[in-house]
Amino acid sequence: LQTTRLGNHLEDRVNKFLRRQNHPEAGEVFVRVVASSDKTVEVKPGMKSR
């Protein structure tokens, strides 16, 4: 599966936290994207003024 910038950031943070907390039994955490989609929305003029 693909790696993403967000996934890499989360992996680094979680793995560093586990090492700092001295949890050797935890192993290493991997984050992968299973599904993603780009959405485009249209904001109607009445909602923009709120």
C-alpha positions as CSV (number, residue, x, y, z in Angstrom):
1,L,0.0,0.0,0.0
2,Q,1.0,3.6,-0.6
3,T,2.7,5.8,2.0
4,T,1.6,9.4,2.4
5,R,3.1,12.4,4.1
6,L,0.5,12.3,6.8
7,G,1.0,8.6,7.3
8,N,4.8,9.1,7.6
9,H,4.3,11.9,10.1
10,L,2.0,9.8,12.2
11,E,4.4,6.8,12.1
12,D,7.3,9.0,13.2
13,R,5.3,10.6,16.1
14,V,3.9,7.3,17.4
15,N,7.1,5.4,17.1
16,K,9.1,8.1,18.8
17,F,6.5,8.3,21.6
18,L,6.7,4.5,22.1
19,R,10.5,4.6,22.3
20,R,10.4,7.5,24.8
21,Q,7.9,5.6,26.9
22,N,10.2,2.6,26.8
23,H,7.8,0.1,25.4
24,P,10.1,-2.4,23.6
25,E,7.3,-5.0,23.3
26,A,5.3,-2.6,21.1
27,G,7.3,-3.0,18.0
28,E,6.9,-0.5,15.2
29,V,3.8,1.2,13.9
30,F,3.0,1.4,10.2
31,V,0.3,3.7,8.7
32,R,-1.0,3.1,5.2
33,V,-3.8,4.5,3.1
34,V,-6.6,2.1,2.4
35,A,-8.9,4.5,0.5
36,S,-8.9,8.2,-0.3
37,S,-10.9,10.4,-2.4
38,D,-10.8,14.0,-3.5
39,K,-14.1,15.9,-3.1
40,T,-15.1,19.2,-4.6
41,V,-18.0,21.0,-3.1
42,E,-20.0,24.0,-4.2
43,V,-20.8,26.6,-1.5
44,K,-23.9,28.5,-2.3
45,P,-23.8,32.3,-1.9
46,G,-26.2,32.2,1.1
47,M,-23.8,30.0,3.1
48,K,-20.7,32.1,2.3
49,S,-22.3,35.2,4.0
50,R,-22.8,33.3,7.3
